[in-house]
């Protein structure tokens, strides 16, 4: 029995030296210590020995088991240490190498165009104000000379939250808030998101963006309005841009006008974007209605002003030749990547 145990131990030690990974060690554990292993088979054979030899045989077999278990644990520790060392060596970072270049996003086309418009007016001395998108009916309509029975309310197609609270249909309420809060002279633009009950198609959306402007001071005339907008459009579209002011109607300005500018895509030659006209409508404007000034506590006998408003989405589409407004809101990366 002693020779048999020594033979199993020697064989186990040789196998352990040859084991190169944890899987090989697990196989050896099963081979010697498992239910059908060599050491287990020896334990089962104790019952066949003479009664006086059983205790000695049991001690020898238990010592063999303990020795093999200790050697297995030692070999497992060495293999794990080696695997860790190899893994760390493979993962070692060379700090002298250049880093991996991360993908960089880009500004949305609406943001690009807004920043350009904002910077032009900032250079002209305008301030930028923002206001709430959930607005009172009073600021959104009534103080802008649009009472409850006014037919122009039908043009707005308003989302009503309650009888007196709406999702703003334009950013003009920011102008009202500014005139109530500050005394003239006032020079400001107010960008923001607005809401109207429009069906979604290539040219309409229930959510879109506007940039409106307001100037109030003594001796402001229609000439100041035309000069300001001409300077803006030449800066925005190019020095050769030609403008045309056509009579229009807005209840909060009188007189009112709609402004056409040279098509930026064809340079006035005529194209599908401008329907062959060579010019395209870009904004609406007018002299502030004296009623609106009076509603805000500004004496219309002493002060006058002009206001204008433009659709940021429309200007973006014109500038980049985009034919479907939905592209601006679908966040298709293939589309947005073109503006890097």
Buried (B, 14 or more C-beta within 10 A) or exposed (E): BEEBBEEBBEEBBEBBEEBEEEEBBBEBBEBBBBEEBBBBEBBEEBEEBEEEEEEEBBEBBEEBBEBBBEBBEEBBEEBEEEEEEEEEEEEEEEEEEEEEEEEEEEEBBBBBBBEBBBEBBEEBEBEEBEBEBEBBBBBBBBBBBBEEEBEBBEBBEBBEEEEEEBBBBBBBBBBBBBBEEBEBEBBBBBBBEBBBEEEEEEEEBBBBBBBBBBBBBEEBEBEBBBEBBBEBBBBBBEEEBBBEBEEBBBBBBBBBBBBBBBBBBBBBEBBEBBEEBBBBBBBBBBBBBBBBBBBBEBEBEEBBBBBBBBBBBBBBBBBBEBEEBBBBBEEEEEBBEEBE
